[in-house]
Protein backbone atom coordinates (compact mmCIF):
# COMPACT_ATOMS: atom_id res chain seq x y z
CA UNK A 1 0.00 0.00 0.00
CA UNK A 2 1.34 3.44 -0.96
CA UNK A 3 1.24 6.36 1.36
CA UNK A 4 0.32 9.77 0.13
CA UNK A 5 1.80 12.81 1.64
CA UNK A 6 -0.72 15.38 2.77
CA UNK A 7 -1.43 18.24 0.38
CA UNK A 8 -0.71 21.79 1.42
CA UNK A 9 -3.71 23.73 0.08
CA UNK A 10 -2.20 27.03 1.16
CA UNK A 11 1.01 26.35 -0.81
CA UNK A 12 -1.04 25.29 -3.85
CA UNK A 13 -3.05 28.52 -3.69
CA UNK A 14 0.16 30.55 -3.34
CA UNK A 15 1.65 28.75 -6.34
CA UNK A 16 -1.46 29.51 -8.42
CA UNK A 17 -1.46 33.18 -7.46
CA UNK A 18 2.26 33.56 -8.17
CA UNK A 19 1.85 31.80 -11.53
CA UNK A 20 -1.08 34.08 -12.44
CA UNK A 21 0.93 37.16 -11.54
CA UNK A 22 3.91 36.01 -13.61
CA UNK A 23 1.72 35.26 -16.64
CA UNK A 24 -0.08 38.58 -16.42
CA UNK A 25 3.22 40.44 -16.11
CA UNK A 26 4.63 38.51 -19.06
CA UNK A 27 7.47 36.96 -17.08
CA UNK A 28 6.67 33.23 -16.92
CA UNK A 29 9.14 30.67 -15.63
CA UNK A 30 7.63 27.51 -17.13
CA UNK A 31 5.24 28.63 -19.87
CA UNK A 32 6.75 28.83 -23.33
CA UNK A 33 3.85 30.54 -25.06
CA UNK A 34 2.88 33.03 -22.34
CA UNK A 35 -0.75 32.68 -23.41
CA UNK A 36 -3.24 33.86 -20.88
CA UNK A 37 -5.17 30.60 -20.54
CA UNK A 38 -5.94 28.31 -17.64
CA UNK A 39 -3.87 25.60 -19.34
CA UNK A 40 -0.84 27.89 -19.23
CA UNK A 41 -1.70 28.80 -15.65
CA UNK A 42 -1.60 25.10 -14.77
CA UNK A 43 1.72 24.64 -16.57
CA UNK A 44 3.17 27.70 -14.88
CA UNK A 45 1.99 26.66 -11.41
CA UNK A 46 3.02 23.02 -11.79
CA UNK A 47 -0.34 21.80 -10.47
CA UNK A 48 -2.59 19.19 -12.02
CA UNK A 49 -5.88 20.14 -13.62
CA UNK A 50 -7.95 17.97 -11.24
CA UNK A 51 -6.30 19.63 -8.23
CA UNK A 52 -7.00 23.14 -9.49
CA UNK A 53 -10.57 22.49 -10.59
CA UNK A 54 -11.27 20.38 -7.52
CA UNK A 55 -10.01 22.67 -4.77
CA UNK A 56 -8.99 25.98 -6.37
CA UNK A 57 -11.53 26.63 -9.10
CA UNK A 58 -12.09 30.11 -7.67
CA UNK A 59 -8.45 31.05 -8.41
CA UNK A 60 -8.72 29.78 -11.98
CA UNK A 61 -11.85 31.89 -12.46
CA UNK A 62 -10.16 34.87 -10.81
CA UNK A 63 -7.28 34.49 -13.27
CA UNK A 64 -9.72 34.43 -16.20
CA UNK A 65 -11.42 37.57 -14.86
CA UNK A 66 -8.08 39.36 -14.54
CA UNK A 67 -7.26 38.41 -18.11
CA UNK A 68 -10.57 39.83 -19.33
CA UNK A 69 -10.04 42.99 -17.29
CA UNK A 70 -6.67 43.40 -18.92
CA UNK A 71 -8.36 43.05 -22.32
CA UNK A 72 -6.21 40.03 -23.12
CA UNK A 73 -3.12 42.19 -23.56
CA UNK A 74 -0.50 41.67 -20.87
CA UNK A 75 1.20 44.82 -19.67
CA UNK A 76 4.55 43.53 -20.89
CA UNK A 77 3.06 42.82 -24.32
CA UNK A 78 1.68 46.34 -24.49
CA UNK A 79 5.04 47.85 -23.57
CA UNK A 80 6.74 45.66 -26.19
CA UNK A 81 4.19 46.76 -28.78
CA UNK A 82 4.83 50.40 -27.89
CA UNK A 83 8.59 49.88 -28.09
CA UNK A 84 8.15 48.11 -31.43
CA UNK A 85 6.14 51.03 -32.82
CA UNK A 86 8.80 53.48 -31.60
CA UNK A 87 11.57 51.42 -33.20
CA UNK A 88 9.63 51.19 -36.47
CA UNK A 89 9.32 54.99 -36.49
CA UNK A 90 13.06 55.37 -35.81
CA UNK A 91 13.82 52.90 -38.60
CA UNK A 92 11.58 54.84 -40.97
CA UNK A 93 13.25 58.12 -40.03
CA UNK A 94 16.70 56.57 -40.45
CA UNK A 95 15.78 55.14 -43.85
CA UNK A 96 14.56 58.56 -44.97
CA UNK A 97 17.77 60.20 -43.73
CA UNK A 98 19.83 57.55 -45.51
CA UNK A 99 17.93 58.12 -48.77
CA UNK A 100 18.59 61.87 -48.47
CA UNK A 101 22.30 61.27 -47.78
CA UNK A 102 22.49 58.95 -50.80
CA UNK A 103 21.02 61.70 -53.00
CA UNK A 104 23.58 64.18 -51.68
CA UNK A 105 26.39 61.66 -52.18
CA UNK A 106 25.30 61.00 -55.77
CA UNK A 107 25.23 64.74 -56.49
CA UNK A 108 28.69 65.15 -54.96
CA UNK A 109 30.05 62.24 -57.05
CA UNK A 110 28.70 63.90 -60.21
CA UNK A 111 30.27 67.20 -59.16
CA UNK A 112 33.64 65.56 -58.48
CA UNK A 113 33.53 63.80 -61.86
CA UNK A 114 32.74 67.09 -63.62
CA UNK A 115 35.51 68.95 -61.81
CA UNK A 116 37.93 66.12 -62.62
CA UNK A 117 37.07 66.45 -66.31
CA UNK A 118 37.60 70.21 -66.16
CA UNK A 119 40.95 69.77 -64.37
CA UNK A 120 42.16 67.26 -66.97
CA UNK A 121 41.04 69.59 -69.77
CA UNK A 122 42.91 72.49 -68.14
CA UNK A 123 46.06 70.39 -67.80
CA UNK A 124 45.91 69.39 -71.46
CA UNK A 125 45.42 73.00 -72.53
CA UNK A 126 48.02 74.40 -70.12
CA UNK A 127 50.71 74.43 -72.84
CA UNK A 128 48.48 76.32 -75.28
CA UNK A 129 47.21 78.97 -72.90
CA UNK A 130 49.30 81.05 -70.61
CA UNK A 131 48.09 80.43 -67.08
CA UNK A 132 49.32 82.65 -64.31
CA UNK A 133 49.76 80.91 -61.02
CA UNK A 134 48.36 82.68 -57.99
CA UNK A 135 50.72 83.42 -55.14
CA UNK A 136 50.48 80.99 -52.24
CA UNK A 137 48.03 81.86 -49.53
CA UNK A 138 49.49 83.49 -46.51
CA UNK A 139 48.51 81.97 -43.25
CA UNK A 140 47.03 84.36 -40.86
CA UNK A 141 48.38 84.32 -37.35
CA UNK A 142 46.38 84.58 -34.19
CA UNK A 143 46.33 88.35 -34.36
CA UNK A 144 44.77 88.48 -37.73
C-alpha positions as CSV (number, residue, x, y, z in Angstrom):
1,X,0.0,0.0,0.0
2,X,1.3,3.4,-1.0
3,X,1.2,6.4,1.4
4,X,0.3,9.8,0.1
5,X,1.8,12.8,1.6
6,X,-0.7,15.4,2.8
7,X,-1.4,18.2,0.4
8,X,-0.7,21.8,1.4
9,X,-3.7,23.7,0.1
10,X,-2.2,27.0,1.2
11,X,1.0,26.4,-0.8
12,X,-1.0,25.3,-3.8
13,X,-3.1,28.5,-3.7
14,X,0.2,30.6,-3.3
15,X,1.6,28.8,-6.3
16,X,-1.5,29.5,-8.4
17,X,-1.5,33.2,-7.5
18,X,2.3,33.6,-8.2
19,X,1.8,31.8,-11.5
20,X,-1.1,34.1,-12.4
21,X,0.9,37.2,-11.5
22,X,3.9,36.0,-13.6
23,X,1.7,35.3,-16.6
24,X,-0.1,38.6,-16.4
25,X,3.2,40.4,-16.1
26,X,4.6,38.5,-19.1
27,X,7.5,37.0,-17.1
28,X,6.7,33.2,-16.9
29,X,9.1,30.7,-15.6
30,X,7.6,27.5,-17.1
31,X,5.2,28.6,-19.9
32,X,6.8,28.8,-23.3
33,X,3.9,30.5,-25.1
34,X,2.9,33.0,-22.3
35,X,-0.7,32.7,-23.4
36,X,-3.2,33.9,-20.9
37,X,-5.2,30.6,-20.5
38,X,-5.9,28.3,-17.6
39,X,-3.9,25.6,-19.3
40,X,-0.8,27.9,-19.2
41,X,-1.7,28.8,-15.6
42,X,-1.6,25.1,-14.8
43,X,1.7,24.6,-16.6
44,X,3.2,27.7,-14.9
45,X,2.0,26.7,-11.4
46,X,3.0,23.0,-11.8
47,X,-0.3,21.8,-10.5
48,X,-2.6,19.2,-12.0
49,X,-5.9,20.1,-13.6
50,X,-8.0,18.0,-11.2
51,X,-6.3,19.6,-8.2
52,X,-7.0,23.1,-9.5
53,X,-10.6,22.5,-10.6
54,X,-11.3,20.4,-7.5
55,X,-10.0,22.7,-4.8
56,X,-9.0,26.0,-6.4
57,X,-11.5,26.6,-9.1
58,X,-12.1,30.1,-7.7
59,X,-8.5,31.0,-8.4
60,X,-8.7,29.8,-12.0
61,X,-11.9,31.9,-12.5
62,X,-10.2,34.9,-10.8
63,X,-7.3,34.5,-13.3
64,X,-9.7,34.4,-16.2
65,X,-11.4,37.6,-14.9
66,X,-8.1,39.4,-14.5
67,X,-7.3,38.4,-18.1
68,X,-10.6,39.8,-19.3
69,X,-10.0,43.0,-17.3
70,X,-6.7,43.4,-18.9
71,X,-8.4,43.1,-22.3
72,X,-6.2,40.0,-23.1
73,X,-3.1,42.2,-23.6
74,X,-0.5,41.7,-20.9
75,X,1.2,44.8,-19.7
76,X,4.6,43.5,-20.9
77,X,3.1,42.8,-24.3
78,X,1.7,46.3,-24.5
79,X,5.0,47.8,-23.6
80,X,6.7,45.7,-26.2
81,X,4.2,46.8,-28.8
82,X,4.8,50.4,-27.9
83,X,8.6,49.9,-28.1
84,X,8.2,48.1,-31.4
85,X,6.1,51.0,-32.8
86,X,8.8,53.5,-31.6
87,X,11.6,51.4,-33.2
88,X,9.6,51.2,-36.5
89,X,9.3,55.0,-36.5
90,X,13.1,55.4,-35.8
91,X,13.8,52.9,-38.6
92,X,11.6,54.8,-41.0
93,X,13.2,58.1,-40.0
94,X,16.7,56.6,-40.4
95,X,15.8,55.1,-43.8
96,X,14.6,58.6,-45.0
97,X,17.8,60.2,-43.7
98,X,19.8,57.5,-45.5
99,X,17.9,58.1,-48.8
100,X,18.6,61.9,-48.5
101,X,22.3,61.3,-47.8
102,X,22.5,59.0,-50.8
103,X,21.0,61.7,-53.0
104,X,23.6,64.2,-51.7
105,X,26.4,61.7,-52.2
106,X,25.3,61.0,-55.8
107,X,25.2,64.7,-56.5
108,X,28.7,65.2,-55.0
109,X,30.0,62.2,-57.0
110,X,28.7,63.9,-60.2
111,X,30.3,67.2,-59.2
112,X,33.6,65.6,-58.5
113,X,33.5,63.8,-61.9
114,X,32.7,67.1,-63.6
115,X,35.5,68.9,-61.8
116,X,37.9,66.1,-62.6
117,X,37.1,66.4,-66.3
118,X,37.6,70.2,-66.2
119,X,40.9,69.8,-64.4
120,X,42.2,67.3,-67.0
121,X,41.0,69.6,-69.8
122,X,42.9,72.5,-68.1
123,X,46.1,70.4,-67.8
124,X,45.9,69.4,-71.5
125,X,45.4,73.0,-72.5
126,X,48.0,74.4,-70.1
127,X,50.7,74.4,-72.8
128,X,48.5,76.3,-75.3
129,X,47.2,79.0,-72.9
130,X,49.3,81.1,-70.6
131,X,48.1,80.4,-67.1
132,X,49.3,82.7,-64.3
133,X,49.8,80.9,-61.0
134,X,48.4,82.7,-58.0
135,X,50.7,83.4,-55.1
136,X,50.5,81.0,-52.2
137,X,48.0,81.9,-49.5
138,X,49.5,83.5,-46.5
139,X,48.5,82.0,-43.2
140,X,47.0,84.4,-40.9
141,X,48.4,84.3,-37.4
142,X,46.4,84.6,-34.2
143,X,46.3,88.4,-34.4
144,X,44.8,88.5,-37.7
